[in-house]
Amino acid sequence: MKFSDSILEAALSKVSLTLDALSQSEPIQLTHGEIDSMLEHAYSLGIRDGKRSVFEEGDDMAAQLFQQLMTSLPDHVYFKDMQSRFICVNQSMANYYGFTPKEMVGKSDFNLFAPESAQAKFEDEQKIIRTGRGWSFREEYSQEESSVKKWVISSKLPLYDPSGRICGTFGLSRDITKQKLAEIQVLRQQRLMETIIQILPCRLFLRDREGRYILVNQEYRNCVGIEEDFPIAGKRLSDIVDDPRTDRVLAEDLRIVETGESITNKLEYDQSVISGSRWVLTSKVPLRSESGEIEGIVGMSLDISEQKKAEDIARRAKEALQVKNEQYEEELLVARQLQEQLMSMGFDDRHRYFQAGQGWSFQASYLYSPSHHLAGDFFYLLPIDDKNVGILVCDVMGHGVKAALVTMLIRGLMAEIPNILSHPSKVLQHLNETLISLAEDEEFPRFVTAAYMAIDLDSGKATIANGGHPCPLIRRQGNERGGFEECPCDIVGPALGLLGGDPFGDTVFEIDGETEIFLFTDGIIEQLTSDGNDFGKAGLVHALESATNSEDFENRLTQVKNELSDALGGAPTTDDICVVALKISPTRHLQPA
């Protein structure tokens, strides 16, 4: 194939026109040496007709310009023959595919692209050759043999010989893969944003400076009753809603446009031109351009009528519950007072109880502080007869009404068995059998710990039975160690309500001098102090022994209360506190004050 001056000039003209549209790059300045080198390279690529080269000496300027384009342009430029084989490519294209321009001659797209892409390009070029009609600036997608996906914008035109016949094709292409990927990402984000806007449960709208709609979401259309195919863009609120309040809305929008001040979460009732007699929460912000100019507003309104209705129902329920709670508190207070009155029967207003027998006198006092309105800890002091007195200290699992009812039940059970009150183990056995039968109910407290002591004031004999309860503390007159120790309790049975049979036994000991006995529940020894440790039995013993007036055993209870408060650092107790103090003295040494 021969290239004449006219072919070269025609190609150069078409290339120049196309490149002028494709590229805005600045002209490249070349030295004379670089120009000579390019011309020499151009001559080496020229296809000779046996008489002269493609580039004759008289055409040096045209050749120089053509070669400068072919060497310097970053876009891909190529010429092909009738079989779509390359006859000339520019330096950028050759470099991209890893060849020299000379090595590209004779190759085709089948050497560069995946078969499907190459076939499509071949068919396009053959059609151009047949019809003489090409195209300019068409976006194309292709996949190379290396599996690299790329997008280009290309122009392909027929190439004519000197006689005006089509002798091939030529074209230019620019790689726009980065721009295309960015565009795809932008479109993806745009679709995501549009999807989010459409599924929002609130009414979303955009209006321009003149109050004309730019966009609304589906919820807005549903609320206003706008058909999905109705073109709302460009319409004003007054065009779709016949309501005099539209003037107020447009005036509000205008203030936002003029001042740039937003409206955030404005709550109104029966003010919306869209939803009458409803609670609506509205926000509007300026819509700004890239330069910061206000172009309109973005608005959101949310119907919260159901929420307000629910809030009103909840408020009224809360008020009713508060009234009920106040009534409940009053009733609990009465129940607590009744519980304490029942426990303190026989005690005077100074929490003292006195009973005397022929040989011994008995005095009792108590410290009682429930952690809730009603307690599960309780005591019951009962005169068995003229010479015997009994004292029961009990701890029902849990607190509140259920536990308090169990204490009342136990008190009632004690009243049923006057004939065995002098036999502590039999008393616990009776209570145990009753509680086991009741424990089949899952709502019933599972177990109760108890210690019951009976004292004969004629003989000075004491008998105690224990059902899983802390052992009382005892201090005897003349004790070599002079302090408190655990009360004799040889048999400790299980908590009441757990095991059947006859698991309880009596421990009998003699009182041979003035004796102090302190029965208590585990609430006091398990209180966590401010340093994170249990108050413990050691703390209780220390408080009892620290009493300033050891002759007044009531003073010991005051000391216990004060030391416990100090150990808690002023914090409230977390469990019921129940301590019962007993003092047994020879009758001649103790008289009631």
Disulfide bonds with the S-S distance in Angstrom:
none
